[in-house]
Amino acid sequence: MDTLVLIFATNQFAPWIRGVLGGLVIGAVFGGALVMVYLERKFLGDIQSRIGPNRVGGRFGLLQLIADAIKLFTKEDIIPAKADKWLFIGAPIVALTSGFLMVAVIPFDLLVIKGNEYAVAVSRMDISILYLEAVSALAIFSLFMAGWGSGSKYSMLAGFRNIAKMIGYEVPLGVSIISVAVMAHSLDIVEIVEAQSNIWFIILQPLGFIVFSIALLADLGRIPFDQTEAEEELIAGWATEYSGMRWGLAFFAEYFHAVVGAFVITLIFLGGWNGLPIVGNLLIPGVIWVIFKTMMVIMLFIWIRGALPRLRIDQVSDLGWKVLLPLALLNLVWATIIGLMWT
């Protein structure tokens, strides 16, 4: 910690430090996505009473992902004759770029040096929570690009499903974010976390946490909201025509977004780098708290995938418009009242 304080106090090298920090953060989230892929395969195997990865890298299959990456790199890359080439090629790139842009404003800790606050983040913005919401929307366009650009009726139907789903779930997701900002009196994620130094927002806004988590799962396209892939109905939906490393890139972008989403839940509802309520940090560095809580959220994502079935598209629309949106508005009223009293 003393070394970090010394580094951040040397403002002359701040741009270089932020550049290195940016690389480390992207690498950490990238590594987190790889870990999530492995854990999901392993734990889903346990949940479904079958053997998970155990062939490459010992009994735990630790090198299975490397073997999969080699397999994808060596597969033939096929672009369908009827595809819109640039949309088809650009969709996975846009999806991954959206994740990289989100990582730029995610803080891991807050250092106070001689009365000045230094967020351990690539960049700090006054409106960072709105920035996150805006750049995450790029991922929606990527799925529609893949669906329309593939020239396949299955992929195109998946693209339209994605647009219909997102319109219904982006609204309660945004209202939940506004509720958090109202209670914290700020749109800056760092200040939102600092507002939870005594009590986490999951305790003050349990309804908001539930609405945000469900809407986020829909945004990520994870079970029970994977109607855009739906193998039994659409073969593989938007990914039907993708092959080789291009499919691997699009597939990995989903996990990258899931890890970033877990970070966002940790920061705006689970206290971020703050320790447990009442007992405090227990001498554990804030960055360790952030990573630990994020891993817990990722495990929750995996458990939900293993436990719940896929909903029908009409059930998804009903849930978004008739249940989540009214609950999100109710939570906004509650957050406004508590926020005024807090002032």
N, C-alpha and C positions, 0 to 999 in steps of 0.2 A: 504493500500500500504506500509506503514511504517513497518507493521508486516512482510510482504513478504520480504522486503529489509533485515530485521534482520535475518530472517530464511535462506535466500540464502547466506548471508555473513558468516554464521557459517559453514565453509567447512567441519569441523570435522564430522558433521552429514549428509553431502551431500548424501551418499548412501541411508540412511534411508529416507531422504526427497524425493529422486527420487522414492523410492519404494512406498511411500504413494502417491506421485504425480501420479505415474503410475496407481495405483488403482483408484484414483479420475478421471483421464482422461478416462480410460476404462469405469468407471461407468457413466461419463458424456456422452460419445458417445453412450453407451448402452441405457441410458435414452433418448438421442436424437432420437435414432431409434424407441423407444416406442412412443415418442411424434409424430414422423413422421407417424407411422402406424395410430394413432388416427386422426391426422389432415387430412391424406389422405382420410380416410373413411368419415370424416365429410364434407370436402370441395368437394369431388367428389359427395356426396349426394346433396350438394347445386348446383353444376354445372349441374347435371343430373335431377334436379327438383324432388328429392325424399328425404325421411326422412333418415338421417344417424343414427348412434348409439343414441338411446334415451330411452332404456329400463332398463339399469343397471347403477345405480349411478346418478339418477336424469334426468332431461330433456336433459342434454347434454351427457348422457351416459359415464361419466368419468370412470366408473369401467368396461366398456365393455371388455377392454383388459384382465383384471384379469379373467373375466368369460370365455373368449376365451382360456386363458392359462389353466384353470382348465379343460375345455372340452378336450383340446388336450392331457393333461396328463392322463386323464382317458380313452382315446380311446385305442382300441387294437392296439398293435404294430405288424404289419405284414411284414414279409420278404418273397418275392415270392420264390417258390421252384426252379425256374431256375435262380435266381439272383446269382451274384458273391458276396458272403456275405461280404467280407472285403471291396470291392469297394463300395458296397451299404451302408454299415455302415459308412465308412470313408469319403464319399463325403461331408455331412453337416459339419463334424468336420474340414475338410480342408478349406471349404468356410469361416467358422467363424474364424479359425486360421489366415487366410490371412488378415482379417479385424483387428484382434488384433495386428498383426505385423506392419500394416500400422500406427496404432495409436501411436506406440512408438516414431515416429519421428515428429509428428505434433506439432509445437509450438503454444502457445496461446498468448504469449507476450514476450517482451524482457526488462529485467531490467538491468540498468547500475549502478553498485555499485563501487564507488572509481575507476572509469575508466575501470572497468572490466564488460564485458557483460555476463549476465546470461539468457539464454533462458528458458522460462517456458515450458519445454518439458521433457518427460521421458528421451530422449537421443538426443544428437545433433551430426550429422554426416556432414562431408564435402561434401558427395555425397548423401544427404538425398533425393533429388528429384529423383535420379536414383534408390535408394533403394525402394522408394514408387512404382515406375513403375515395379520393379522386383517382389516384393512380391504381388502386385495386380494381377499379372499373375497367381498366384496359384489358384485364384478363377475360372479361365478358366478351369484348370484341374479338379476342383471339379465338374463342370457341366458335363464334359465328363465322369468322374468316375461314376456319377449318371446315365447318359444315358447308358453307356456300362454295368455297374454293375447291372442294373435293370432287364436285360434279357427280355426287352419288345421292340418291333419294334418301337413303338411310342417314347419311351425314347431314343433309340439308334439314331433315326433320329434327335431328338432334340440335342443330343450330337454332331453329325456331323454338324448340322446347326450352333451350337455355335462355333465350330472350324473354319468353313468357314467365319463366321462373324468376329471373333476376328482377324484373319489374315489380313482382310481388314481394320480393324479399329485401331488395335494396332499401325500400322505404322504412320498414321497421328497424333495419340495421342502422340506418342514418338517424332515426328518431332516438334509438338507444344511445348512440354516440352523443347526440345533443343533450340527452338527460345527464350523462356523465359530465359533460362540459359545464352544464348549468350548475350542478352540485359543486364542482371544483372551481367555478368562476374563471375558467381558462380553457383555451383550445390547445394549449401547449402540453404535450404528453408528460414532460418532466414535472410541470406544476400539478397535473392530475395525479401523478404518483405521490408527490409530496403532500397533497391533500389527504392521502390515505395513511399518513404516518401514524395516526392513532387508531383508526378503524378503516377496514377495507370497504370498498364500495359494494362488494358482493353481499355484505351484511346490511348496508343501508339501502341497496337496490336489488334484492334477490329476484324480483320480477324482471328487472332490466337485464340482469345476468342471463336468465333463462331465455328471454327473447333474443338477446344478442347472440348467444351460443347457437340457438337453433337457426337463426338467420345466417350466421357465419358458416355453419355446416352446409346450408343450401348454397351459399356463395362459393364454397369450395367444391361443391359437387360430390360430396362424400355420402355414403349410405347413411340414412334412407333417402337421400336426395340425388342419387346418381342416374336420374332419368335421361341424361344426355348420353350415357354410355349404354345402359340397359341391354346387355347381350341377348336376352331372350326376345326382345322386341325389335331392337335396331342393330343387331349383330355386335357392333361396338360403337354405334353412333358416330360422333364427330371423328373418331379415330379409325373408322373402318378401312379407309384407303391408305393410312400411314403405315410405313414399314421401316425396318432398320433403325438407325440412330435418330432419324427424324421423329419416329414414334417414341423412342426413348427420351428425347428432349422434351416432347410435349407431356409425356407421362411424368417425368421428373419435375416439371414445372408445377404440377398439381401438388406434389409433396412439398416443394419449396414454399408454395403459398400456404399449405397447411401449417408448416413450422412458423411462418411469419404470423399467421392467424393465432397460433398458440401464444406467441409473444405478446400480441395485442391484448388478448384476454388477460394475460398475466399483469400487464401494465395498467389497464384501465379498471379491472375489477378485483384483482388478487394482490394489490399492494405493491407490485413491482419489486424493487430492491428493499422494501421495508420488510422486517421480520414479522413474526406472529404478533397479533394484537395482544396487548398486556405484557407478554414476556419479552418483546423486543427482538433485536437481531441475534442475540446469543453469541456475540463476537464472531459471527459468520459474515464474510464480505458480501456486500449487496449483490454483486454480479453472480455469486453462487446461489443466492436466493432466487434471482431471476431465472437462471438456468434450471434450478430444481423445480420451480413452479411450472415452467414451460414444459418440462418433461412429464409432469403430472397431467397437464392438459392434453399432451400428445397421447398418453396412455388412455385417457378418457375417450379421445377420438377413435382409437383402435378398438376399445371395448364396445363402443356404440356400433362400429362397423360389424363386429362379430355377433352382436346381440339383436340387431333390429333388421326387419325385412325392408325391401324397397317399397315406397308408396307409389300409388298411381299418380299420373300427372294431374288429374282433376282433384285428387286429395291434397296434392302439394299446393295447388292454387287456392283451394278453400282454406287450408291452414294459414297461408300467408296473408290473405285479404281479410278473412273472417275471424281469425283468432289472434295472430301475432300483431297485426296493425292496431286493433283496439287496445290490446294489452300494452303495446309500446306507447300509445298516447296516454293511457292511464298512468304508466310509469313516469312519463314526462311531467304530468301534473304533480305526482308525488315528489319527484326530484325538484320541481320548482318550489314547492312548499318547504321542503327540507332545506333547499339551498338558501331561501330567504331567511329561514330561522337561523341557519348557520352563520349568515352574515352578521 
